[in-house]
Amino acid sequence: MNSIINHILISMPHMNDPYFKKSVIFMCEHDKNGAMGLIVNKPFNDEMTNDVLYQISNNSDQIKESFSKLYFGGPVFIDRGILLHDKNIHSDKSIKISNDLFISTYKKKLDDMLKIDKANYRLFFGHAGWTKGQLENEIANGDWIVQDTSNEFIFNIPEEQMWSTAIKSFGIEVSNLSGYGGNA
């Protein structure tokens, strides 16, 4: 399978895992050793935000003021923040995903963002991860659909509409989909 970095994974309706049900995952890494992505359509509610920030930061009030929402990126390393941002706040500390999208775990990036008006960014805690061959098996099983994506989709589609918007872009009516994965 070719790399699916800078694509999204769209979970199929039969996925009942609470982390991945109706998830849209932006893929940041994918190679022969495994894969890593960020669930982009699951913001934390206020209680979850407070719990996560309490556990990881002495500066939780400043983080809450800087971000209108914090996002659940996935169940791996939930105590680590990952910033997904556009090129307007790119630095040498950022990891390039595409010409327009970058990720960073560099803490100074939070301060930098407060100085930039025209940047798109989201702060995620945790990420989704797959070991060697695991994601390829899940895709072959029909658990995920892979699709190109854009900054517009990642930053401007409301989270509660992302999954249905992505599914419908394939011309698929969700009610016609099987609740089961598998191979023919």
N, C-alpha and C positions, 0 to 999 in steps of 0.2 A: 504494500500500500504506500502511495506517495504521502509525503508529509501533509498534515492538515493544519499546520500553523496558520493563524490569521483566518480561520474558518470558525463556524459555530457547529456544535453538536446540538441536535434537537432530540430530546427524549421522546420515545414512542409511548402511546397511552398505556401499554401493559407494564411499564416501569412503575412499581409501587413503592420502591425504596423512598422513604421520606425525604432524603437528601436530593434525589434526582427526579422525582415525579414532576412532570411538566417543567423540566429544567432546560435552560438554554445555556450552553457552556462555550465561552470564548477560548479557543485553543492557543496557548502560549508556547508550548513545547511539544514536539512529537518526533521521535526518532526510533531507531531499532531497540533502544533500551527502555522505552516507555513514553509516557505523555503526561502533560500537566495543563490544566485549564482553570478558568474562573467562571463560576455560575453567575451570570450577569443579571438574572431576573428575580433574585430573592433578597430584597432588602431586609435587614433586621427590623423587628418592631422595637419600640422604645425600651421595653424591659430587657430584651436581648442585647440591645446596644449598650445599656448601662452595665449589664453583667459582663460582657466582653471587655469593655473599656476598663472596668474596675479591676479585672484580672491582669490586664496587660500594660496599663499606663498610669503614671502619676499625673499625666496631663490630660485627663479625659475631658474636662470642660472645654479646653481649647480645641481638641479634636472635634467634639460635638458642634462647636460654633463654626468650625471650618468646613464641615460637610453637612449638607442637608439630610443625607442618608448614608448609612454604612451598610455594606453588603456582605452576605454570607457567600464566600467564594468556594466553599467546599469543606468537607470534614477533615482534611489533612492540615496539620499545623494551624489550628483555629486561633492560636495565640499570636500569629504573625500577620502583620499587615502587608498588603501588596497594593500598590497604587497603579491603576491602569489609567494612562493619560495620553493625550494627543501630542503632536510635535511642538506645540506652543510652550511646553514646559520640559522639553527634552534636555538632558544633560549627559555628560560622559558617564554618569552613575546609572543611567537608564539602560534597560535591555530593549533593543529594537525588535519588535514583532513584525512590523510592516513599515512602509514609508510614513505612515500616519499614526501608528499606535506603538506605545512603549509601556513597559512595566518597570517599577522601581520598588525597592524595599529600603531605600536610603532615607533615613529619618529627616534629614534636612529638607527633603522634597516637600514635606508638609508646610514648612515655613515659606518655601519658594512659591507655593501655590497661592498663598494669601496675597502675593504681590502681582498676580496675573489675572486680568479681567476676562480675557477671551479664550481661556483654556477649557477643554473638556476633560474631566477626570472623575474617577470613582475610587473609593477606598474599600478594599475587600479584606476580610479576615478569613484565613484558611484558603485552601484550594482543592480542586479535584485532581486526583493522581491515579495513574495506571502503571502497572509493571509491564515488563517486556511481553508483548503479544496480547495483553489483556484487552486493551481497547479494540484492537483489530478483531478479536473474537466477539466482543460485544456488538460491534458494527455488523459483522457477518451474521450474528444471531438476530439482527433486526431490532436491536435495542435503541439505536441511534440513527439519525439521518444527518449527513454532513452537508453543509451549505456554505457558500461564500457569504461574507458579511461586509459591513461598512461602518465607518464612524457614526453615520446617521442612525443606523439601527442600534448600535451599542449605546449611544449617549442620548438619543432623542425619542425612541419608542418607549412609552410607559411600560414599566416592568410587568405589570399585570396583563399587558397585551403582547408581550414579546413571543411567548410560546405559540399562541394561536396565529399571530402574524407570520411567524416563520413557517409553521405547518401549512398555512393557506397559500404561501408563496409558491408552493409546489403544486398548487391546484388540487390539494387533498382536502376533502371534507372529513373532519375529525370523526364525525359520527359513523362514517363508513369504514374506519380502521378497525382491525382486529385487536382484541385485547391480549393477544398472545404473540410471542416472538418465536423464532425457530428457523430451521433450514428446510428447503424443499428437496 
